[in-house]
Amino acid sequence: MKLANQASQNNERDASGEIDGQLILAPQLSKTDSQWQNGAGIISDGKDTNSQNQPTRKITSTAKELIIYFSRSGSTELLASKIEQQTNADILEIVIKDPYASNYQETLSRVNSERTNQDYPELNMQVPDLSQYQTIYLGYQVWAMTLSHPMVSFINTYGNQFINKRLAPFMTQGGYGQGDSVQRLRQLIRNQGDQGNTFASALVVDGNKVDRANSQVSNWVTQVNENS
């Protein structure tokens, strides 16, 4: 029984991964809760997970599902990869012109200033025609109990292409829950002229526990597809 339980745990834990053929690095997954400090103990690579990789972009002419995500330190990218494994969806990483600093406190200072001034980051990416997709998975982090700013920028720029879509939010968070991030996401899309969209329930995973989320992801993807 002990060996069976251990095998089950090993199957559930998956700290490594690839996305668009590139290795995912998420060092926080090896840290305890006290080391992780609800996200405050983690640095990024200073390039929003792209210092050793090209921004993720897998776009085909046949897929009916698309994963759009932003990841600063790797957790949300790993979560996106798990969804891709379950769906074989196309994938598009949100890339901003000026990446956030590797140091958490520097990033926090910038984020606070952006939020106060409503001055969200400029995007640096090419977005395909979204009309072919029926379901779009939107991945982000919860920052200060709300939607992270690169996703705000993306919705403000491209949310008018969300027409008759099934929208499925997924997120990593620092231990305090999803906050008002889903409500904020929906309001931004409404502001862009929300036309015939439906929303799936959100997938919420602790940022330092994404490696243990295989079953959670599988169940959620099933629910999204059942209700689409």
Sequence and secondary structure as in RCSB ss.txt:
>XXXX:A:sequence
MKLANQASQNNERDASGEIDGQLILAPQLSKTDSQWQNGAGIISDGKDTNSQNQPTRKITSTAKELIIYFSRSGS
TELLASKIEQQTNADILEIVIKDPYASNYQETLSRVNSERTNQDYPELNMQVPDLSQYQTIYLGYQVWAMTLSHP
MVSFINTYGNQFINKRLAPFMTQGGYGQGDSVQRLRQLIRNQGDQGNTFASALVVDGNKVDRANSQVSNWVTQVN
ENS
>XXXX:A:secstr
 HHHHHHHHHHH     EETTEE   GGGGS HHHHGGGTT    SSTT SSS   EE  SS SEEEEE  SSSH
HHHHHHHHHHHH  EEEE  BSS   SSHHHHHHHHHHHHHHT    B      GGG SEEEEEEEEETTEE HH
HHHHHHHHGGG BS EEEEEEEESSS  TTHHHHHHHHHHHTT BS EE   EEEETT GGG HHHHHHHHHHHH
HT 
